[in-house]
Amino acid sequence: MNEKILKILKEIRPEFEFEGVEDFFDEGMLDSFDLVTLVSELDKAFNIHIDGMDIVPENFMNVNAIENLLKKNGVN
Protein backbone atom coordinates (compact mmCIF):
# COMPACT_ATOMS: atom_id res chain seq x y z
CA MET A 1 0.00 0.00 0.00
CA ASN A 2 2.86 2.33 0.90
CA GLU A 3 4.41 2.10 -2.58
CA LYS A 4 1.06 2.73 -4.28
CA ILE A 5 0.51 5.86 -2.16
CA LEU A 6 4.00 7.15 -2.96
CA LYS A 7 3.43 6.50 -6.68
CA ILE A 8 0.20 8.53 -6.62
CA LEU A 9 1.89 11.38 -4.74
CA LYS A 10 4.76 11.36 -7.24
CA GLU A 11 2.29 11.55 -10.15
CA ILE A 12 0.62 14.59 -8.59
CA ARG A 13 3.84 16.42 -7.64
CA PRO A 14 6.82 14.77 -9.40
CA GLU A 15 9.24 17.45 -8.21
CA PHE A 16 9.14 16.23 -4.59
CA GLU A 17 10.44 13.20 -2.71
CA PHE A 18 7.63 12.28 -0.29
CA GLU A 19 9.24 9.40 1.59
CA GLY A 20 10.05 10.19 5.23
CA VAL A 21 8.38 13.62 5.26
CA GLU A 22 6.36 14.41 8.42
CA ASP A 23 3.95 17.00 6.97
CA PHE A 24 3.47 17.51 3.23
CA PHE A 25 1.50 20.72 3.80
CA ASP A 26 3.96 22.36 6.22
CA GLU A 27 6.79 21.53 3.82
CA GLY A 28 4.90 23.15 0.93
CA MET A 29 4.75 19.91 -1.03
CA LEU A 30 0.94 19.77 -1.25
CA ASP A 31 -1.77 22.42 -1.21
CA SER A 32 -5.57 22.31 -1.11
CA PHE A 33 -5.83 21.78 -4.87
CA ASP A 34 -3.43 18.84 -4.65
CA LEU A 35 -5.53 17.41 -1.83
CA VAL A 36 -8.61 17.26 -4.07
CA THR A 37 -6.59 15.48 -6.76
CA LEU A 38 -5.08 13.12 -4.20
CA VAL A 39 -8.49 12.13 -2.82
CA SER A 40 -9.77 11.43 -6.33
CA GLU A 41 -6.71 9.35 -7.23
CA LEU A 42 -6.87 7.36 -3.98
CA ASP A 43 -10.59 6.69 -4.55
CA LYS A 44 -9.82 5.29 -8.01
CA ALA A 45 -6.66 3.39 -7.09
CA PHE A 46 -8.13 1.65 -4.04
CA ASN A 47 -11.75 1.46 -5.25
CA ILE A 48 -13.11 3.33 -2.23
CA HIS A 49 -14.96 6.54 -1.42
CA ILE A 50 -13.34 8.84 1.12
CA ASP A 51 -16.04 10.63 3.10
CA GLY A 52 -16.04 14.43 2.95
CA MET A 53 -15.67 14.63 6.73
CA ASP A 54 -12.32 12.81 6.38
CA ILE A 55 -10.93 15.24 3.81
CA VAL A 56 -8.85 17.31 6.19
CA PRO A 57 -5.09 17.98 5.95
CA GLU A 58 -4.36 15.89 9.06
CA ASN A 59 -5.45 12.74 7.22
CA PHE A 60 -3.10 13.49 4.31
CA MET A 61 -0.08 15.04 6.01
CA ASN A 62 2.22 12.06 5.41
CA VAL A 63 2.22 8.53 4.03
CA ASN A 64 1.33 6.96 7.41
CA ALA A 65 -1.68 9.25 7.85
CA ILE A 66 -2.92 8.38 4.35
CA GLU A 67 -2.39 4.69 5.03
CA ASN A 68 -4.40 4.93 8.28
CA LEU A 69 -7.22 6.70 6.43
CA LEU A 70 -7.28 4.01 3.76
CA LYS A 71 -7.40 1.28 6.41
CA LYS A 72 -10.30 3.11 8.06
CA ASN A 73 -12.04 2.93 4.68
CA GLY A 74 -11.55 -0.84 4.45
CA VAL A 75 -8.32 -1.09 2.46
CA ASN A 76 -5.98 -3.84 3.70
DASULSUL-V962825 format. One record per residue. RES is the residue in one small letter. BURIAL is I if it has 9 or more other ideal C-beta (glycine too) atoms within 8 Angstrom, else O. D_CENTER is the distance of its C-alpha to the mean C-alpha in Angstrom with 2 decimals. Layout:
res: {RES:RES}
burial: {BURIAL:BURIAL}
d_center: {D_CENTER:D_CENTER}
This chain:
res: {m:n:e:k:i:l:k:i:l:k:e:i:r:p:e:f:e:f:e:g:v:e:d:f:f:d:e:g:m:l:d:s:f:d:l:v:t:l:v:s:e:l:d:k:a:f:n:i:h:i:d:g:m:d:i:v:p:e:n:f:m:n:v:n:a:i:e:n:l:l:k:k:n:g:v:n}
burial: {O:O:O:I:I:I:O:I:I:I:O:I:I:O:O:O:O:I:O:O:I:O:O:I:I:O:O:O:I:I:O:O:O:I:I:O:I:I:I:O:I:I:I:O:O:I:O:I:O:I:O:O:O:I:I:O:O:O:I:I:I:I:I:O:I:I:I:I:I:I:I:O:I:O:O:O}
d_center: {11.33:10.29:11.70:10.13:6.49:8.31:10.24:7.83:6.73:10.52:11.51:10.07:11.54:14.01:15.92:13.74:13.57:10.34:12.04:13.64:12.36:12.60:11.14:9.39:11.12:14.41:14.55:14.28:11.62:9.56:11.53:11.75:12.34:9.26:7.33:9.67:9.21:5.50:6.72:9.73:8.69:7.03:10.26:12.36:11.33:11.68:14.32:13.24:13.24:10.98:13.73:14.12:15.01:11.63:9.98:10.67:9.34:10.23:7.72:4.78:7.47:7.15:6.62:9.12:7.86:4.88:7.94:10.23:8.84:9.12:12.48:13.52:13.18:15.43:13.56:15.62}
